[in-house]
């Protein structure tokens, strides 16, 4: 009886954390894409200055 309760608790807690991990991964991906875009923007400015 006690084991089934602990298993049920673990399932509910992991379900509650999954959206938080998804949000964290989304913001990590967004910040990485933004940093890459800034680097590409700086490179394009250097290339346009050569013209």
C-alpha positions as CSV (number, residue, x, y, z in Angstrom):
1,X,0.0,0.0,0.0
2,X,2.7,2.5,0.9
3,X,4.7,1.6,-2.2
4,X,1.8,2.4,-4.5
5,X,1.4,5.8,-2.8
6,X,5.0,6.8,-3.4
7,X,4.8,5.7,-7.0
8,X,1.7,7.8,-7.6
9,X,3.4,10.8,-5.9
10,X,6.5,10.5,-8.1
11,X,4.4,10.4,-11.2
12,X,2.4,13.5,-10.2
13,X,5.6,15.4,-9.3
14,X,7.4,14.5,-12.6
15,X,4.3,15.6,-14.5
16,X,4.3,18.9,-12.7
17,X,7.9,19.6,-13.7
18,X,7.7,18.7,-17.4
19,X,6.1,22.0,-18.4
20,X,8.8,23.9,-16.4
21,X,11.5,22.0,-18.3
22,X,9.8,22.7,-21.6
23,X,9.6,26.4,-20.8
24,X,13.3,26.5,-19.7
25,X,14.3,24.7,-22.9
26,X,12.2,27.1,-25.0
27,X,14.0,30.2,-23.5
28,X,17.4,28.6,-23.8
29,X,16.7,27.9,-27.5
30,X,15.3,31.5,-28.0
31,X,18.4,33.0,-26.4
32,X,20.8,30.9,-28.4
33,X,19.0,31.9,-31.6
34,X,19.1,35.6,-30.6
35,X,22.8,35.4,-29.9
36,X,23.4,33.7,-33.3
37,X,21.4,36.4,-35.0
38,X,23.4,39.1,-33.4
39,X,26.6,37.5,-34.6
40,X,25.3,37.2,-38.1
41,X,24.2,40.8,-38.0
42,X,27.7,42.0,-37.0
43,X,29.2,39.9,-39.8
44,X,26.9,41.4,-42.3
45,X,27.8,44.9,-41.1
46,X,31.5,44.1,-41.6
47,X,30.8,42.7,-45.1
48,X,28.7,45.8,-46.1
49,X,31.5,48.1,-44.8
50,X,33.9,46.5,-47.3
51,X,31.7,47.6,-50.2
